[in-house]
């Protein structure tokens, strides 16, 4: 494979793009109040919420990892995003109203209101660990990986430090106000650029390659795979992925924080539904181009290099630099959101509970210090990912499959079953995490799972069932919670009826439920086409 040459025009475009992004973010740096710094003053409209969430969700595991996995195994990897549509619909209909109405800054804060402080601190600590070692380090690694392809003589560590400094320049001073505005631009640029790349490689033979596989009923182009499939077996698709999806889309501070910044519940809902449509689009602009790359680069040594290779080899000068800049910016934008979410978690869930009289200025200062510490840790860990794991998507999903189920269990039971009490949730999350931690240690030391050759997605419902069983048994054997205290934090039919009444008189095209039906219909059509 011959690498494209990065010309002077491309270098100028990349440099200009990053200067623009830093200046844009720095312009909104004056965030003196806690609500402004951590939640952008809760004043964001639904299109901005949508594009910001989309840019943040196009993390390293999606853009680099999933396109690389598509190159190796076909479109089955898209199920991680595809099944998330069902999660988003549940989020919009049943979960988001509780978040918005409770006025929380963090998801662990919601846990604290529903259960108690123990659960809040535990969940917050686990989320911070996941954000730092999985998300932040992964984003830095992926961005450095792209630049390593262009400048192989420069070490990964140097690129990691450069990108960390770029993100720090606008995120740490400005908080979520800066991050959201930068994400909006990058979400639009990346989407437009990815569409253009797809059109170009389709015209050069990629489309005919895909249609030939579909005519031949090639498993490469199928979403529903047999149980023996090494990428996404069907049981893992319908059970394992949705559980991980609930953690990623409804318990992930980085993403949900953007929804919490919306100016109304309706704006939050429409923003999430917009993300749903954009997520479905990624099949055609990220996943399928990864499959098309087989036609152009049949002998890539590292699958994580697929998407950068397409950009470098298939685009003309100028356009190459523009999309490379957008690609790297998308990866770093997910990092900017992570820094702010970790700063919010630590400040609101730990620091503020110990210093209840801390001024808004002091809270913002603590948030900035935490962002710097997180960035340093991520910089140190990022270079280790490439040497310890076969691919970025496997690194992310396998780690998440062991850590997420106990938290999702407590969250779903807490929201839909009023009988679960605080101690059941807390001890259930701790005991429920033991099998995953044991499996992690065994796998790192022996290379073999405690479940043998079972696909890790099929182990997720096992972890979930174990956690749910612990919480249910503990709850039934102990005292019921104070129902008066948790009123308004547990879903019931009356909540749904009241929501229905508020929608009366609203034109159908402005009704979030109608938009939900359109999203579900699109999901169903794609499932039938790529079954």
Order of alpha helices (4+ residues) and beta strands (2+ residues): alpha-alpha-alpha-alpha-alpha-alpha-alpha-alpha-alpha-alpha-alpha-alpha-alpha-alpha-alpha-alpha-alpha-alpha-alpha-alpha-alpha-alpha-alpha-alpha-alpha
